[in-house]
Amino acid sequence: MVVGIDLGTTFSAVALIDSNTGLPKIIPNREGSNTTPSIIQFTDEGLVFGSEAKDAFDAGVADCAASFKRNMGLDKTYCTIGGKDYTAEDLSAILLRHLKEDAEFVMKEPIEEAVITVPAYFYSKEREATMKAARLAGLKVRKIINEPTAAAIAYGLNHWRTNAKILVFDLGGGTCDVTLVAMERENDLSTIATSGDHILGGRDWDAMLGKLMAEKVLDETGIDPREDQETLTLVTRLAESCKKQLSQKASVKIPVSIPGFGQCTIEIKREEFENLTVALLNRTGTLCTTVLKDAGVRWPDITDILLVGGLTRMPQVSNYLLGLSGKKPISHVNPDEAVALGAAVQTVLKEPVYTTLAAIPSGANSRAKKPSGINTAIGQEKRISNITLLKVSDVTTHAMGIIAINQEGTEYINETIIPANNSIPVKSARAFKFYTSSREENELEIYVLQGDKKPLDCVIPYKFVVSGIRHVNGGQTILRVQYSYDQNGVIHVQARQDKDTVDLPIHKEPVPDDMSKYGRPLDPEEFKAKEETFVMLAVDVSGSMSGAPLKDAQDAMCSFVSQMDMSATQVGVVAVSDNSEVVQHLTSDAKKCSAAIRHISCGQTGYGNSAHPFTEIRNELSGRRGRRFAIILADGVWDAQDKAITAAKKCHSENIEVAAIGFGAADECFLQNISSSNANALFVSQSELTRTFGKIAQSMGNSTGAKGRDKDTLNTDTWEESI
């Protein structure tokens, strides 16, 4: 069996599609109630739920957990009970398991899957945490949907009006969401825009009311409940009951038992409570304004305002929205049950397919603009006879971006990849210039941003690290980063290098606690200046190199020079045999260097092997700031090997990296001794000389001081799974 579950902050509910009527209905819990308090009481005898748990919580009994939904996605302990730590995810799993077991008890049938609702403004981490909690409860998640969307589905079944624009105002116990939906032709319910605050809800009104009640107790008794936690708990736990009564009465008298004093009675007037919570109500109005702006509509374009969530029963909510919009809000659905009923409908609907989003130009608005269109006549209200014909499309609640560096290299920016308010599921990709190093593992750090503000003003739910990036000649490569926003509102990240058809390895790491550097200015030169590279080529010109061996060596060295990025590289040449001679000092002129190589002749410095080139190499490279290399090409056995090895080690000690290439009668052990590492000692056949030099050029090609920075972004196509 598949059910829809409204996992609420204060109350939860379960619904399914009735097999007889084909319509959604609530599954009552074992107590016969259509909703279950989202409260867990831990006792020595076991876990307690339902009205008993709520009574215990309201009475201030210890070891009760409530309102944990507001902490979903946080990797920290929500409460410690009986010496055991519980996260919000753990507590949600316990509650979901209870809801599942209660529904199974009533329906006499096992429940395997569920569509679960979450606040529209839940970020990716909160949604993932909800899915994990469901799995821990033994439920397979068919889909995560937004609570306002679910409520709009429940409303639309009986009140469908083609071309109507409905503003769903969902103010629950812990969260507030405002969503604009359109009832379009062919039973298409489309979300246009959404905004929300997942730490704004009934609990905040309760807190303000509790504060007012504490002040009233102080006035009546002279005792300040805020100075004693037990007394304060007794007072604030009465706030919810008082709030409900104030929705029906202009004033309420509340009896309060104060330890050490006895009972007193305080009076709370609706007017003073409403005045105290004006700021909270104004926050909901800001959300409404944001949605209308994002959708490109005005209040006159809105057909109706639909109230959802228990807190909308307060008269101040309807009055506030009436004053804001000029429209009297409607409450044609049970605010406590509509979300669960809509979730149940979603269990029988077809799933949408991914759409591909064209890349947005850098600096463009990170919110998808929806054309307001021309006012069209609203169709007559009707019922949808077959709910399986309903088509529902939701949107990305938040813009999804990546921390990047602006084109001037002066600051970190939020480079949007997927704007807010695009239909989901959706994918989009951007290409970034990336500078590689030959000496280090090349990794790209991706900080996922949710929001459209500066990096540190956004939520940063994930850090991904992309590895396996190949170094390329010249240092610069292209990395393509793709975001996929799935039907559950969870983000997935992939990356590919240049034109590859296989994804690069990627893994998650914790987001650092200190991200302050991404709010500080940058030095553009740090990202523009390339690290200078200096290379000395030393070639054996003894008698054994006569003819083809020397020509092959010259071809290989000229090929090496042609592959280097000479804008940040200088190359020099040494000829060595009985003597050692610099035939070309360090230069960035590739033609000049190649000409000097071609002018080298066999026997130029003698026909024997009594000298070494390391003194000249050190003289040329000493004092140079940058990366320094020496490449030695040897044929035959050198006479003064001990002196050569000693001189080579002096180069090693000065951080000059030495690579030796030998062929013919060269001594492989000697090559290893003069090289900086055994890996730098290469023994090849004469015909392999050019290819060997080519490998060295690729592995050592120039990098930049901005190694690893994704400085520039380019548009790029999306892709499917790795092939």
N, C-alpha and C positions, 0 to 999 in steps of 0.2 A: 504494500500500500504506500502511496505517496501523499504527503500532506503539506500544507502551507503553515509556517510557524512565524508568528509575530513575536520576536524575542525582545520584549520591551524593557525599559529601565525600571518601571514600577509594576507593570502588569504584562503578562504574556498570554498568548492565545494560540490555539491550534484549530485548523479547519481542513476540510476535504471537499471534493466534488461528490455530491450525493448521486449514487448510481441510478436512483429512481427518477430524480428530477433533472439531473444534469447541471444542477446549480450548486454553488458553494454553500456550505453550512458549517457552523462552529461545532467542534467536538467538545462537550463539557468535560470538566475534570471529574475525579472521583467524588468530589463534594457536590457535583451538580452545577457548579458555576461555570459560566462561559469564559471567564478569565482567571488566571492564576497569578497571585502576587509574585514578583520577581525577587523573592526573599528566601534565604536558606537559613534555618536554625540548626546549629550543631549541638547535639546533646550526647550524654553518655550512652543513651539507648540507640542513637543513630541520627539520621537526618530528618528534619521536619520541614514540611512545605505547606503551601496553601494558607488558609485563614489562620490556622494555629501559629504558623511562623510569623505572619503579619501582626497578630495580636502580641506575640512575644516581643517583636521589634518595637512596636508602638509603646509597649510598657517599659522599654529600656532594658530588657533582658540581655545579658551579655551573650557573646558568641553567635550573633546574627550577622549575616552578610546581605547588604542591599546596595542598590545603585551602582553595582560594579560594571555595568555596561559602559559607563562613561570612561572607564579606564581600559577598554579593549585596545589591544595593540601595543600597550606599554609593557616593556620587558622588566617589570618590577613587581614586587609583592604588593597585593592589594590589602590583605589582612593576614594575621597570624592567629590561628585558633587551635587550641590543644597542642601547641608546640609545632604546628605544621604551617608552612607558608602557602598561601593561595594567591595565584594571579587572577585577574579578571577572566582570563581565558579558562582557567581551571573551574572557577565558579560557574561560568556560563555552560561549560560542559556538564556539570552536575545538574544544573537547572534543565538543560535540554534533555538529559537522560530521564529526568522526572517527567517532563512534559510528554516525552515519547511513551514512557511506561503507563502514564495515566490514560493517554489516548488509546493505547493498545488494550488496556483493561476495559475501557468503555466499548470499543469497537470489536473486541474479541478477534483481533487480526493483527499480525505483526506489521510494523512500519519499518521500511527499509530506506526510503528516500524522503527528502524534504526540500521545498523551496523556502528559504529563510530570508526575512526582511531585515534591513539595516537602515539607519538614517542616510539620507541621500548624501550628506556631507561627510560620511565616513571616508577616511583615506584608505589607501591600498592595504596598509598594515592592519587596520581594524577589520577589514573585510577578510583578510587572510586568517586573522585570529578567530573570527567567527566560524570560518570553514573548518579550522583545526578543532575548535571546540565541538562542532557537530560530529566530526569524525571520532573524537574521544567519547562522544555519547552514543556511538554506534549508528550514526546516520550518514548516509551518502548524500552529499549536497548536489541537488540537481541544478540549482541556480541560487545566486544571491540577487535580490532585487531591492530597489529603493522603496522605503515606506510610503512616500507620497505617491509613487507610481502605483503601488499596490492599492492604495486607497482610491485612486482615480479609476482603477479597473473595477473595483467594487461599486463605485458610484455609477460608472458608465453602463453597467449591465442593465440598469433599470431607468437610466435617465440620459440615453444617448441622443445627442443633438449635433448633427453634422455642421461643421464649421464653428462650433463653440470653442472658446478659449477659457479654460477653467484654471484658476489659480488655487492650487491646493496648499492650504495653510495648516501645517502639521506641528502642533506644539504639544509635546508629550512630557513625560516625567523627567527626562534628562536631556532631550535634544529638541531643536527646532529646525524644520526644513520648510522652505517655500519653493514650490515647483509650478511652472506653467506648462500645462498640457493642452494639446489641440485634438479635438475629435474630428477626424478627417473622413473622407469618403471611404467606403468599403470597410467600415469598422476598424479603421487605423487610428489607434491612440498613440500620439507622438509627443514625447517630451521635448519642449522647445528650449527651456533653460531652467536651471535650478541653483539654489544657494542655500546655505544653512550654517548652523552653529551647533556643534555636537557637545558643547558644554553650556547650553542654555535650555532650561526646561523647568518643570514643576518643582524640582528640588531647590532651584534658586529662589522661587517664590516662597517655598517653605522656609528657607533660611532667613529671608527678610521678615517673614511673619514671626518666626521663632525669636528673632532679635527684638521685634516689637513686643511680643509677649513677655520676654525677659524683663524689658523696661517697665512693663505694666506691673509685673510681680514685685519689682524693686520699689515702685511707687506705693504698692499696697502693703508690703511687709517690711520694707527696709532691708530685705535680704537680696543680694545680687546673685541670681542663679549662675551668672557667667564666672563667678569665682569658685564654683564647685561643680565639677564635671558631672556628677551623678544628678544634681539638681537641674543643671542645664539640659541634660539628656531628657529628663522627665518633661521639661517644659517644651523643648523643641519637637519632641515626638507627638505632641498634641497639635502641632501646626497643621498637618495635613487634614485632620478632621475639622479643624477650625476653618480652613480654606474652603472645604467642600460646603460647609454650612453657610459661609459668606456668599456663595454662589446663589443661595436661595433667600438669604435674609440680609437686611441692611445692617444688622448688628448681631453679635453672638456673645453670650456670657459663658465663660469656660471655668469650671471648677478645677483648681490645681492643688495638689497635695505637696507641701513643702516640708522636707525633713527638718525636724527641730522647730517647726512653727505650727504645722497643721494645715488645714485647708483654707484656701482663699479663693475668691472669685474675681476674675478679671473680665473686662468688657472690651471687645474688639469691634470697631466699626468698619464697614466695608470701605467707606470713603478714605479713612486714614490708611488702610491697607493698600488701596489703589494708588494713593499719592506716594506711598513708600516705594512702589514698584514701577513707577513711570519709566525709569531708566531701562529696566528690563524689557518693557513693552516697546520702547523706542528702538531697541536692538532688533526686534522682530521687524519693525517698519523699515529699517535699513536693509534687511534681507529682501523685503518686497521690492524696494527701489532698485536694488541690484539686479533682480530677476527681470524686471520690466526693461531696464536699460539694456541688458544683455540680449533680450528678445527683440528689442527695437519696437516696443509697443508702449501705449499709454493706458492709464486706468480706463478711459472710455472704451478701449478695445477689449477689455476683459468682460466675458459673459457673466461669470459667477465666481464667487470666492467660496471654496469648499472647506469647511472646518473639520479637522481630524485631530485626534489626540485628546486625552481627558482634560487637559488644562483649558481647552477652548470652551468648556462649559462655563467658565467665569465670564460674567457679563462684560467686564472691562475689555476682554479680547474682542468680542463682537462690536462693541461700541467704538473701540479704537480703530478697527478696520473699516467700519462704516464712515468714520470721520476722515480716514485716510483716502478712501476710494470713492465715497459717495454711493457705495453699493452695500446693501444689507447681506451679510454672509449667510450661506445656507448650511444646514446640517442634516442633509438627507440620508446620511449614513450613521450608524452607531459608531461614535469616535473610538470606542474601545475594541470594536470587532472588525472594522472595515479593512484594516491592514492585513489581518489573518485571512479574511475572505478573499481579498485580491491575490494574496500569495497562493491560495488554493487554486484559483483560476489559472495562474501561471503554470501550474503543474501539467495542464493539458494543452498548452500553446506551443506552437512551433518555435524553434530557436532561430534567431537571425544569423546571417553569415557575415564574415568580416568584410568591411569596406576599407578601401585604401585611400588615405588622405594625402593629397598633393602637398609637398613640402611648402612651409610658409617662409616667405622671405625674411631674412634676418631683421629683427627690429619691428616686425609687424605685430599687430594686436594679437595677444595670446588667447582671446576669446572668440569663438566662432560667432559671427554675426548672422542672426536669422532675420530675413526680410519680414517686415510687419505685414506687407501685402495690402491689398485693398479690402476694406470691410465687405464681407460677403454675408448674405442673408443666412441667419441661423435656422437650421432645419427643425422640424417638429420633434418633440421628445418621443422616444420610442424605447422599447425593450429589445435587447439583442437575444434573439430566439436560440441561437446556437453559439455558445461561448467559444467553441473551438475555432470559429471564424474570426474571432478577435485577433487583431495584430497589434503588438505592443513594441514600441521602440523607445529605448531610454538613451540618455546622453552621458558624456563624460562630465562628472561633477567638477573636476579640477583640471586646470591646465597641467600638462606633464612636460617637464623640461630637464635640462642637464646643466650643471655648472660648466661654463666655458669662459674663454677670454675674448674680450671684444676685439674688433679688427685693429684698433690702435694699440692693443697690448697694454692698456692702462688700468683695466679693472676686470674683475670677474662678473659675469652676467648670467642671467637665466635665459638660456637658449631654448625656446619652446619647441617641442617636437610634436605634441598633440595639444591643440587648444581646448579650452573648456567648452562644454555644450556642443560636442560633436556626437552624432549617433554612434552607439556601440553595438557590437564589438568593432574596433577600428585599429588600424596600424599605420604607422608613419615612420619614415627614416630620414636621417640627416647624415651628410658626409663631413668629416673633419680632417684637416691637415694634421699630421702627427709626425713628430721628428724622432727618429730612432737612433739608437746607439749600437755600436758593434761590440762594446765592452761589457754591457750590462744586459740583464733580461729586460725586454721592453714590455711595459705594462701600462694600460690606460685605466685610470680611476674614473668611474662614472658615479656621480652623485645625483640620484634621481630627485627632482624637485616637484612637489605638488603645490601648485599655486602660480600666480602670474606676477608676483612681485620680485624684488631683489632676492638673491639666493638665501640670505640669512633671514629674510622675512617669510620664507616659504617653509612648509614641512619637508624634511629630508628623511623619507622613510627608509631608503636603502643606499648602500654603497656596493657597487659591483666592481670587480677587478677583472679586466680582460687581459689574458696572457697569450703567449704563443705568437706574438707579433714579430714578423720577420724584419730584420734590418735590410735596408735597401741602399744601393749606391746613391750618394748624395744626401742620405739621411731622411729625406721627406717621403712619406707614404700617405695613402688615404685610408682612413678607417670609417666604415659605415656603421652607424648605430641605429638600431630599429627598436621602437617601443610598440608593444602590442597591448591594447587595453581590452581585456576580455569581457565577456557578457556579465561577469560577476563584479566588474569594476576593479579588477586586480591587474597590476602592470607587470609585463614580462619584457626582459631586455635581451637583445642579441647584438652581436657585432661581427663584421667581416672586414677583411683587409682587401682594399682595392677591388679587383674584379673577381675575387674568389667566390666559389659557390658553396663553400663549407663554412659554418660558423666557427669563430675563434673560441677557445676555452674561456669560460666565464664563471665566476663564483662570487657569492656574497661575503662581505665582511661587515663587522659592526661599524656603524657611523661613529666617528670620533666624537668624544664629548666636547672638545674644543674645535670649533669650525671658524673661529674668528678671523683667520687669515684670509678667508674668502670674502671678507667685508673690507679688507684694506686695499689701498691702491697698489698698482704694480709699476715696475720700471720697464718701459717698452723695450729698452736695449737688452734686457735679460732674455727677451723672446725673439729678438731680431739678430743679435750678434752670433755668428757661428763660431764654434770652437776651432781654432787654427790647428791644422795637422801638418807635421814636418816629417818627410820621408827621405832617408838617404839610401840610394841603391849602390851596392858595391859588387863589381863583377870581376871575376878571375880572368886575367888576360895572359896567362902563362902559355907556353908553347902547345900544351895539350888542347887549347881552345881554338887552334887554327882551323879556318874553314867553316864548315857547317855548324859546329858547336857555338862559335861566337855569333854567327848570324842568327841562330835560333834564340840565343840569349838576348840579342838586340831587339829582335821581333817581340819577344815576351815583355821586355822592359818598356818598349814603346806602347804596346797594348795596355800595359798597366797604367801608364801615364794618361792615355786617352780615356780610361774609365774613371779617373779621379775627378772630383769637383774642384777644379783649380781655383775657384773663387775663394776657397778657404784652405787651400793646400799648397805647400811648397815642396818641390822635389829637387834633390841634388844627386850627383853621380860621382862615384870613386872607382878608379881602375887600380887593380892590385895584382902584383906578382912578386918580383924581387924588391920592388919599391911600391909605395902607395901614393896616388896622385888624385887630387880633386879635379875632375875634368868638367864639372858643372857645379857651381855653388847653388845653394838653395834658391829656387825661382818658382814663381807661379805662372811662368810663360811656358805652356805645354810645347809649343813649336820649338822654342829654344832648347828645351830639355831633350826633346826627341832628336834634334839635330846633333846635340853633343853626344848622345848615345850612338848615333849612326857613325860618328867620326872616331869612335874607339877602334883601335887596331890591335891585333895580336902582337905581344912582345912590346907593347908601348911602354911598359915599366919593367921590362926584362922578361926572360923566358922561364925563370924558375918560380919557386913558391916560398921564398924565405921571409916575406913581409906579411903584415896584416893591415886591415883598413880602419881599425877601431879608434886609433888616435885622431885621424882625420874626421871620422864620424862624430866623435865627442866634441871636437873643435867646432864643427858646423852646428851641432844641435845644442851645445851648451848655452844656457841663458834664454833659450826659446821658450815662450810661454804657450803651452798647448800640448797636444798629443805628439809624441816623438817616436819614430820608428826607424829601424835599420833593417834592410833586407840584403842578405849576403847570398850571392850565386857562386858556387864553387864546383870546380871539376878537378879531380885528382886529390892528392894528399899534401897538405901544407907542411913545410919543414919545421917551423918554430911553433908547434901547436901549443905548448905550455904558455908562451908569451901571448899568443892570440887569445887563449882562454882567459888568462888573467886580465887582459885589456877588455875583453868582452864583458867580464863580470863587473868591471868599473862602469861600463855602460848600464848594466842591469841595476847597479846601486843608485844610479842617477835617474832611474825610471825611464830609461830608453829601452823600448821593447825591441828585442832582436829576433828576427826570423831567418833561418838558414835553409837554403834550397840547394841540394846536392844532386849530381848525376854523374854518370861515368864511373870513375875510380874514386869518387869522394868517400871519405871515412864517415860512416853514419854516426858512430859514437862521438866523433869530434863535432859533428853538426849539432848534436844534442847538447854538448858542453858549452858551445858558444851561444846557443839560443836561450831566450828567457824561460822557455818551458819546452818539455819534450814535444808538446803539440805543435810548437813552432818550428820543429826540425823536420823538413820534408825531403824525402829521397824519391826522386822521380826519374823516369826515362827522359831522354833529350826531347822526344816528340811531345811530352806532356808539359813542357816548360810554360808555354803561353797559357794553358788552362790553369796551371797552378798559380801563376801570377794573378789571373782573373779571380780566383777564389779569394786570394788575399785582399784584393782591391774591394771586393764585395763585403767581406767581413770587417774591413777596417774603414769603410767609407765615412764621410764626414757626418758628424752630428751637430746639434746646436746646443746653446746654453739653455734652451727651452725643452730639453729632452723630456718627452712624454706629455707635453702640453698640447691639448686639442685647440689650437688657437683659432683657426679659420674654419667656418662651416660652409658646406656646399649642399645644394639640393641633390637628392638621390632617390632611386626607386626602392620600393619595398621588396621583400622576397618571402618565399614560403619556407618550409622547413629545410634543413641542410640536405643536399643531394650528393 
